Amino acid sequence: MDAGQVSSEAMLRDGDTVYVPRASVIFVYGQVRRPGSYPINQDTTVRQALSLAGGLTDFGAGNRVRIVRTVEGKEQQIRVKLQDRVEPGDTVVVPERFF
């Protein structure tokens, strides 16, 4: 059996240690109903991230959403479309719309 794989018949014994990997998370803030951190999978889109955060408020500018991403130690701001994928550690920012 490969490391990290467990048989369905595995039994835990006294002194065993079980490691559970930390979930990949993103952060969503700005004009969303529930700003915060959310677990994601590798195929999560910006639209899905906004949905996790309860959707936009009445003041949210859905056409100007951006991601703050750290690349090679430098913070970058990236304009995104709703179908773009997010990456672990991204911060999705929803600005206030103009009236």
C-alpha positions as CSV (number, residue, x, y, z in Angstrom):
1,M,0.0,0.0,0.0
2,D,1.3,3.5,-0.9
3,A,2.1,6.1,1.8
4,G,-1.0,8.1,2.6
5,Q,-3.4,5.5,1.5
6,V,-5.5,3.6,4.0
7,S,-7.3,0.3,3.7
8,S,-11.0,0.3,4.5
9,E,-10.1,-2.3,7.2
10,A,-7.4,-0.1,8.9
11,M,-7.6,-0.1,12.7
12,L,-6.2,2.7,14.8
13,R,-4.1,1.7,17.8
14,D,-3.1,3.4,20.9
15,G,-0.3,5.8,20.1
16,D,-1.2,6.2,16.4
17,T,-1.1,9.6,14.9
18,V,-3.5,10.7,12.2
19,Y,-2.5,13.5,9.9
20,V,-5.3,15.5,8.2
21,P,-4.0,18.0,5.6
22,R,-5.1,21.6,6.0
23,A,-7.8,22.7,3.5
24,S,-6.8,25.2,0.9
25,V,-8.5,28.5,1.7
26,I,-9.2,31.9,0.0
27,F,-10.3,35.1,1.5
28,V,-13.3,37.2,0.3
29,Y,-13.9,40.7,1.4
30,G,-15.4,44.0,0.3
31,Q,-19.0,44.3,-0.8
32,V,-20.1,40.7,0.0
33,R,-22.7,39.5,2.5
34,R,-20.3,37.3,4.6
35,P,-16.7,38.3,4.2
36,G,-14.2,35.8,5.5
37,S,-12.0,32.8,4.7
38,Y,-13.4,29.9,2.8
39,P,-12.1,26.4,1.9
40,I,-11.8,25.7,-1.8
41,N,-10.9,22.9,-4.2
42,Q,-8.7,23.2,-7.2
43,D,-11.6,24.0,-9.6
44,T,-13.2,26.9,-7.6
45,T,-14.1,29.9,-9.7
46,V,-14.5,33.5,-8.7
47,R,-18.2,33.1,-9.1
48,Q,-18.2,30.2,-6.7
49,A,-16.1,32.1,-4.2
50,L,-18.5,35.0,-4.2
51,S,-21.4,32.5,-3.7
52,L,-19.6,31.0,-0.7
53,A,-19.4,34.6,0.7
54,G,-23.2,35.0,0.4
55,G,-23.1,36.9,-2.9
56,L,-22.7,40.6,-3.5
57,T,-24.4,43.2,-1.4
58,D,-26.6,45.8,-3.2
59,F,-23.5,48.0,-3.4
60,G,-21.1,45.4,-4.9
61,A,-19.5,46.1,-8.3
62,G,-19.5,42.6,-9.8
63,N,-17.8,43.9,-13.0
64,R,-14.7,45.2,-11.1
65,V,-13.8,42.2,-8.9
66,R,-10.1,41.6,-8.5
67,I,-7.8,39.1,-6.8
68,V,-4.9,40.0,-4.7
69,R,-2.3,37.2,-5.2
70,T,1.3,36.8,-3.9
71,V,3.6,35.7,-6.7
72,E,7.3,35.2,-6.0
73,G,7.0,37.2,-2.7
74,K,5.3,40.2,-4.4
75,E,1.7,41.1,-4.0
76,Q,-0.2,41.5,-7.3
77,Q,-3.7,42.8,-8.1
78,I,-5.4,41.0,-10.9
79,R,-8.6,42.0,-12.6
80,V,-10.7,38.8,-13.1
81,K,-13.8,37.5,-14.7
82,L,-16.3,35.4,-12.8
83,Q,-15.3,32.2,-14.6
84,D,-11.6,32.6,-13.7
85,R,-10.2,30.2,-11.2
86,V,-9.0,31.2,-7.7
87,E,-5.8,29.8,-6.2
88,P,-5.1,28.9,-2.5
89,G,-4.2,32.0,-0.6
90,D,-6.0,34.4,-3.0
91,T,-8.0,37.4,-1.6
92,V,-11.0,38.1,-3.7
93,V,-11.9,41.8,-3.4
94,V,-15.3,43.2,-4.4
95,P,-15.3,47.0,-4.6
96,E,-18.3,49.3,-4.1
97,R,-20.1,50.2,-7.3
98,F,-20.5,53.8,-8.5
99,F,-24.0,55.3,-8.5
